[in-house]
Amino acid sequence: MKLQSLSLIFFKNHSDFKWEGVDDVIAIAGLNGAGKTSILDAIHFLCVGKSYFTATDLQCIQNDALQSGIIAKLQTEKLTDLKIKLKRGGRKVIERDGVPYKKMVEHIGQFLAVVIAPGDIELVYGANEKRRSFINQILCQVDGGHLIDLMTYNKLLDHRNKHLKQDVIDDALIQTLDTQIAPLAQAIYTKRETFLGEFSAVFADEYHRISGEREHVVLHYMSQLQSNSYLDVAAHCRSKDLVLQRSNGGIHKDELELELGGLSLRKYGSQGQIKSSLIALKLAEYKYLQKQTSKNPFLLLDDIFEKIDEERAQVLTQIIKNDNFGQIFITDTNELRLTAFCEAIGKPYTTLLLA
């Protein structure tokens, strides 16, 4: 899978950006604010159907513009035209070879991208919702059924939470919703448990490599459904639900904990250890997607050399040189450092300079 051309129209800070190329590595150099990250975000948007760096589609449209667009040509088994249209007050449209998708779920998993960026620190320090979202996005790209289950679960959960805020609670309605939620919760839990059983081992191996084979990290998955059915959990939480007016039982409460040497990485890990764990998580994501789909995702590296020390930078460079990666897009404020990276990994590259 290779991106051959990219055009951005009023997308973030690019009013009219155009690029064409065929190299394995695209090095993007420029000062902060020049639009380097926006290019990576556009590639992620093409693959996943949403921004990696902003919460809403609206934030991807320039302030003084009514709409924005991303136009690209991607080489897979054949040359594919992709176009994304964003419009204020309108719905997002994604077209493949001139034909709009009827549903977003049809697009997810067709094209793959893995991002490593400074904001990934939230996977360690952020709420569990960040870590759940991380595994959900990986799973949804390889299992369309999981995406549909999640969407349905969230709709039913939203209905349940809204009813819990009413002055008068209809117990029969809550019971009906719980009966509908139960099989979805079990299916989502089972897929997460299976996924994390495989993913955790890959993550541990990647961290071991990055740390110079000196340290071992563990990813723990905790769920209320590990020892009880959803219906039992919901019944146990019923009184608490009524007091707090929200659902306290279910797979939306699942937790992921990173541990190093038996201690919480978030609480006791050094900055170097935390940065290593983040890179390891993303390399494990890449390997999992690669194995499950037999595709090489885009690897999008955003200012990573600003955030890691020289030793870890050298290890990462060797991993990228020796492992099987697809097309790589990497940004940096330092053109010389970018050039040194590209020369070290020994792949054909192009340097794109942004003013």
C-alpha positions in Angstrom: 0.0 0.0 0.0 1.5 3.3 -1.1 0.2 6.9 -1.3 1.1 8.3 -4.7 -0.6 11.8 -4.5 -2.3 13.9 -1.9 -4.2 17.2 -2.1 -5.6 19.2 0.8 -8.1 22.0 0.3 -8.8 24.2 3.3 -7.8 21.3 5.5 -6.5 22.6 8.8 -3.7 25.0 7.9 -3.4 23.9 4.3 -5.4 26.0 1.9 -4.1 24.3 -1.3 -1.5 21.7 -0.7 -0.4 19.2 -3.4 2.1 16.4 -3.3 3.1 13.5 -5.6 5.7 10.8 -5.0 6.5 7.1 -5.0 9.3 6.7 -2.5 9.2 4.4 0.6 9.9 7.2 3.0 8.6 10.8 2.9 10.5 13.1 5.3 8.6 16.3 6.1 10.7 19.1 7.5 9.5 22.5 8.7 9.0 24.8 11.7 6.2 24.2 14.2 3.0 25.5 12.7 4.1 24.9 9.1 1.5 22.1 8.7 3.6 18.9 9.0 1.3 17.2 11.4 -1.7 18.2 9.2 -0.4 16.1 6.4 0.0 13.0 8.6 -3.5 13.6 9.9 -4.9 13.8 6.4 -3.4 10.3 5.7 -4.9 9.0 8.9 -8.2 10.5 7.9 -8.1 8.7 4.6 -7.6 5.4 6.3 -9.7 5.6 9.4 -12.3 8.2 8.4 -11.5 10.6 11.2 -8.8 12.8 12.5 -6.1 11.5 14.9 -5.3 14.8 16.4 -8.6 16.7 16.7 -11.9 15.6 18.4 -14.3 16.7 15.7 -14.4 16.9 11.9 -15.3 20.5 12.2 -11.9 21.3 13.6 -10.4 20.1 10.3 -12.0 22.9 8.3 -10.2 26.2 8.2 -11.9 28.9 10.2 -12.9 31.0 7.3 -13.9 28.2 5.0 -17.3 26.5 4.6 -15.8 23.1 3.6 -12.6 21.2 3.2 -11.4 18.2 1.3 -8.7 15.5 1.0 -8.0 14.0 -2.4 -5.6 11.1 -2.8 -4.4 8.2 -5.0 -3.4 5.0 -3.2 -1.7 2.1 -4.8 -2.8 -1.3 -3.4 -3.6 -4.2 -5.7 -4.8 -1.4 -8.0 -4.8 2.4 -8.1 -7.6 3.8 -6.0 -9.0 7.3 -5.8 -10.1 8.5 -2.4 -11.9 11.7 -1.6 -13.1 13.1 1.7 -15.5 16.1 1.8 -16.2 17.9 5.1 -18.8 20.6 5.2 -20.0 22.9 8.0 -23.5 21.8 8.9 -23.3 18.9 6.5 -22.4 15.2 6.7 -19.0 13.8 6.0 -18.7 12.1 2.6 -16.0 9.6 1.7 -15.8 8.5 -1.9 -13.8 5.6 -3.3 -13.3 5.7 -7.1 -16.0 8.3 -7.3 -18.6 6.3 -5.4 -19.7 7.5 -1.9 -19.8 5.0 0.9 -23.3 4.5 2.2 -22.0 3.7 5.7 -18.7 4.5 7.3 -18.4 0.9 8.4 -17.8 -0.1 4.8 -14.6 2.0 4.7 -13.0 0.9 8.0 -10.3 -1.6 7.5 -9.8 -1.0 3.8 -6.7 1.2 4.3 -4.5 1.1 7.4 -2.3 3.6 9.3 -0.4 3.6 12.6 0.5 6.9 14.1 3.3 7.6 16.7 2.9 11.1 18.1 3.7 13.1 21.2 0.0 13.1 22.2 0.2 9.3 22.7 1.3 10.1 26.2 -2.4 10.0 27.1 -2.4 6.2 26.6 -0.4 6.1 29.9 -1.5 9.2 31.8 -5.1 9.6 30.4 -8.3 8.0 31.5 -9.1 4.4 30.8 -11.4 5.6 28.0 -8.2 6.5 26.0 -6.8 3.0 26.3 -10.2 1.4 25.5 -10.4 3.6 22.4 -6.9 2.5 21.4 -7.8 -1.2 21.4 -11.3 -0.6 19.9 -9.7 1.2 16.9 -7.3 -1.7 16.3 -10.1 -4.3 16.6 -12.6 -2.5 14.5 -10.1 -2.3 11.6 -9.9 -6.1 11.4 -13.4 -7.0 12.6 -16.4 -5.2 11.1 -18.7 -7.1 13.4 -16.9 -5.8 16.5 -17.5 -2.2 15.2 -21.2 -2.9 14.7 -21.4 -4.5 18.2 -19.7 -1.4 19.8 -22.0 1.0 18.0 -25.1 -0.9 19.0 -23.9 -1.3 22.6 -23.2 2.5 22.9 -26.6 3.4 21.5 -28.4 1.1 24.0 -26.1 2.4 26.8 -26.9 6.0 25.9 -30.6 5.1 26.0 -30.2 3.5 29.4 -28.3 6.5 30.8 -30.8 9.0 29.6 -33.6 7.0 31.2 -31.7 6.8 34.5 -31.8 10.6 34.6 -35.6 10.6 34.5 -37.7 11.4 37.6 -39.6 8.1 37.3 -37.6 5.0 36.4 -39.4 2.2 34.5 -37.8 -1.0 35.8 -39.2 -3.0 32.9 -37.5 -0.7 30.4 -34.2 -1.0 32.2 -34.6 -4.8 32.2 -35.4 -4.8 28.5 -32.4 -2.7 27.7 -30.1 -5.0 29.8 -31.4 -8.0 28.0 -30.5 -6.4 24.7 -27.1 -5.2 26.0 -26.0 -8.5 27.6 -25.1 -10.5 24.4 -23.3 -7.5 23.0 -21.3 -6.9 26.2 -20.3 -10.6 26.2 -19.2 -10.5 22.6 -17.2 -7.4 23.0 -15.5 -8.7 26.2 -14.6 -12.0 24.5 -13.0 -10.3 21.5 -11.1 -7.9 23.7 -9.8 -10.7 25.9 -8.7 -12.8 22.9 -7.1 -9.8 21.2 -5.2 -8.7 24.4 -4.0 -12.2 25.0 -2.1 -12.0 21.7 -1.4 -8.3 21.6 0.1 -8.1 25.1 2.8 -10.6 24.2 3.8 -8.7 21.1 3.8 -5.4 23.1 6.1 -7.0 25.8 8.5 -8.2 23.1 8.6 -4.8 21.4 9.3 -3.0 24.7 12.0 -5.5 25.6 13.7 -4.7 22.3 13.4 -0.9 22.7 14.7 -1.0 26.3 17.8 -2.7 25.1 16.5 -6.1 26.5 16.9 -4.8 30.0 13.3 -4.5 31.1 9.9 -6.3 30.9 6.5 -4.7 30.8 3.1 -6.2 31.3 -0.3 -5.1 30.0 -3.2 -6.1 32.3 -6.8 -6.3 31.2 -9.5 -5.9 33.9 -13.2 -6.2 33.2 -16.3 -6.7 35.4 -17.2 -9.5 33.0 -14.2 -11.6 33.8 -16.0 -13.3 36.7 -19.7 -12.4 36.1 -22.3 -12.1 33.3 -23.4 -8.6 32.3 -26.9 -9.2 33.7 -25.3 -10.1 37.1 -23.1 -7.0 37.0 -26.0 -4.8 36.0 -28.2 -6.2 38.8 -25.3 -5.6 41.4 -24.9 -2.0 40.2 -28.6 -1.2 40.1 -28.8 0.8 43.3 -25.6 2.8 42.4 -27.0 3.5 39.0 -30.1 5.0 40.4 -28.2 7.2 42.8 -25.6 8.4 40.3 -28.0 8.4 37.3 -25.6 6.5 35.0 -24.7 3.0 34.2 -21.8 1.7 36.4 -21.6 -1.9 35.0 -20.5 -3.1 31.7 -17.6 -3.2 29.2 -17.5 0.6 29.1 -15.8 0.3 32.5 -13.0 -2.1 31.3 -9.6 -1.0 32.4 -6.0 -1.5 31.0 -3.0 -1.1 33.3 0.6 -1.0 32.2 3.1 -2.4 34.8 6.9 -2.5 34.9 8.5 -4.7 37.4 5.1 -5.2 39.2 4.6 -1.4 39.6 2.3 0.9 37.8 4.1 2.5 34.9 1.9 5.6 35.2 2.9 6.2 38.8 6.4 4.9 38.9 7.8 4.8 35.4 10.6 7.2 34.3 10.0 9.4 31.3 12.3 7.2 29.2 10.3 4.0 30.2 7.0 5.7 29.4 8.2 6.9 26.0 9.5 3.4 25.3 6.2 1.8 26.3 4.3 4.2 23.9 6.5 3.3 21.0 6.2 -0.4 21.9 2.4 -0.1 21.9 2.4 1.4 18.5 4.8 -1.1 17.0 2.7 -3.9 18.5 -0.4 -2.3 16.8 1.5 -2.2 13.5 2.5 -5.9 13.8 -1.0 -7.0 14.8 -2.7 -5.2 11.9 -0.1 -6.5 9.5 -0.6 -10.1 10.7 -4.4 -10.0 10.6 -4.8 -8.2 7.3 -1.6 -9.2 5.3 -1.2 -5.5 4.6 1.5 -3.1 5.5 -0.1 0.0 7.1 1.3 3.5 6.6 3.6 4.4 9.5 3.1 8.0 10.4 5.9 9.4 12.8 5.2 12.8 14.1 8.2 14.6 15.7 9.2 11.5 17.5 12.9 12.5 17.8 12.0 15.5 19.8 10.6 13.2 22.5 13.0 10.3 22.9 16.7 10.2 23.9 19.5 9.3 21.5 19.8 5.7 22.6 16.1 4.9 22.0 16.2 6.9 18.7 18.9 4.6 17.5 17.1 1.4 18.6 13.9 2.6 16.8 15.9 3.5 13.7 17.3 0.0 13.6 13.8 -1.6 14.1 12.4 0.4 11.2 15.4 -0.5 9.1 15.3 -4.2 9.8 11.5 -4.9 10.1 9.0 -5.0 7.3 7.2 -1.7 7.2 5.1 -0.1 4.5 5.4 3.5 3.4 6.7 5.8 6.1 5.9 9.5 6.6 8.0 11.2 9.2 8.0 14.8 10.4 10.7 16.8 12.2 11.7 20.4 12.7 15.3 19.4 12.1 16.1 18.6 8.5 19.5 17.3 9.2 18.2 14.8 11.7 15.5 13.7 9.3 18.2 13.1 6.6 20.3 11.1 9.0 17.3 8.9 9.8 16.5 8.3 6.2 20.1 7.5 5.3 20.3 5.1 8.3 17.3 3.0 7.4 18.5 2.7 3.8 15.1 3.1 2.0 14.4 5.4 -1.0 13.2 8.7 0.4 12.0 12.2 -0.5 12.4 15.3 1.7 9.5 17.7 1.6 10.3 21.2 3.0 7.4 23.3 4.4 7.9 27.0 4.8 
